[in-house]
Amino acid sequence: MTETAVKITPRLKNKYREEIRESLQNEFIAIALPRDAGLQRVVDQAMALWVRSGKADAMYEQWFVKPNTASKGGLGLPMSAALKAEFDRLR
């Protein structure tokens, strides 16, 4: 078995970026918790505080939009409408 090296050209990089962008449009993000109403309330409150403080938006920008240690050119993936709506609901 031989390995084939693939040169990542700007065109190929943009193709992959577009495929990632499309797949993340429908990506659901969740936190798994045991069934405990008190814990659920604490997590919900913490998430709301995190969103209201602006840290959630900043973290999203850092990891999915701007250049960072994982992606030198940045992924350039704007926040989905569903995630924006959820953040707005928590504000």
Phi, psi and omega per residue, in radians:
M1 nan 2.285 3.117
T2 -1.981 2.631 3.104
E3 -1.698 2.492 3.106
T4 -1.953 2.171 3.107
A5 -1.404 2.381 3.105
V6 -1.956 2.157 3.092
K7 -1.414 2.175 3.138
I8 -1.497 1.752 3.109
T9 -1.514 2.830 3.091
P10 -0.971 -0.646 3.129
R11 -1.132 -0.770 3.129
L12 -1.164 -0.696 3.115
K13 -1.063 -0.745 3.116
N14 -1.147 -0.629 3.110
K15 -1.098 -0.827 3.130
Y16 -1.113 -0.715 3.132
R17 -1.050 -0.737 3.133
E18 -1.156 -0.692 3.105
E19 -1.120 -0.712 3.099
I20 -1.129 -0.772 -3.139
R21 -1.025 -0.794 -3.138
E22 -1.122 -0.731 -3.104
S23 -1.211 -0.559 -3.139
L24 -1.354 -0.266 3.105
Q25 -1.065 -0.496 -3.092
N26 -2.040 0.320 -3.114
E27 -1.434 2.180 3.112
F28 -1.654 2.368 -3.130
I29 -2.018 2.319 -3.086
A30 -2.510 2.816 3.013
I31 -2.070 2.142 -3.141
A32 -1.498 2.271 -3.130
L33 -2.323 2.663 2.969
P34 -1.193 2.763 3.134
R35 -1.248 1.702 -3.108
D36 -2.634 1.882 -3.065
A37 -1.029 -0.672 3.136
G38 -1.136 -0.776 3.120
L39 -1.134 -0.733 3.115
Q40 -1.018 -0.753 3.126
R41 -1.086 -0.763 -3.141
V42 -1.113 -0.786 3.133
V43 -1.116 -0.776 3.111
D44 -1.032 -0.754 3.137
Q45 -1.156 -0.718 3.134
A46 -1.132 -0.733 3.109
M47 -1.105 -0.744 3.127
A48 -1.085 -0.751 3.099
L49 -1.093 -0.715 -3.141
W50 -1.101 -0.736 3.125
V51 -1.210 -0.805 -3.108
R52 -1.103 -0.542 -3.127
S53 -1.274 -0.260 -3.089
G54 1.593 -0.128 -3.103
K55 -1.180 -0.571 3.138
A56 -1.142 -0.796 3.110
D57 -1.107 -0.738 -3.139
A58 -1.109 -0.721 3.141
M59 -1.178 -0.695 3.091
Y60 -1.058 -0.844 3.122
E61 -0.992 -0.790 -3.089
Q62 -1.051 -0.757 -3.010
W63 -1.697 -0.403 -3.062
F64 -2.034 -0.228 -3.089
V65 -2.048 -1.013 -3.040
K66 -1.436 2.808 3.029
P67 -1.049 2.514 3.133
N68 -2.677 -3.066 -3.095
T69 -1.123 -0.464 3.136
A70 -1.488 -0.436 -3.101
S71 -2.545 1.733 -3.051
K72 -1.003 -0.589 3.129
G73 -1.620 -0.045 -3.065
G74 1.365 2.645 3.126
L75 -1.439 -0.434 3.133
G76 1.104 0.608 -3.109
L77 -1.767 1.794 3.128
P78 -1.138 2.698 3.132
M79 -1.103 2.393 -3.136
S80 -1.198 2.760 3.118
A81 -1.076 -0.641 -3.130
A82 -1.150 -0.742 3.137
L83 -1.222 -0.690 3.062
K84 -1.009 -0.782 -3.127
A85 -1.099 -0.709 3.125
E86 -1.153 -0.748 3.076
F87 -1.067 -0.762 3.122
D88 -1.089 -0.646 3.107
R89 -1.110 -0.572 -3.113
L90 -1.460 -0.264 -3.095
R91 -1.287 nan nan
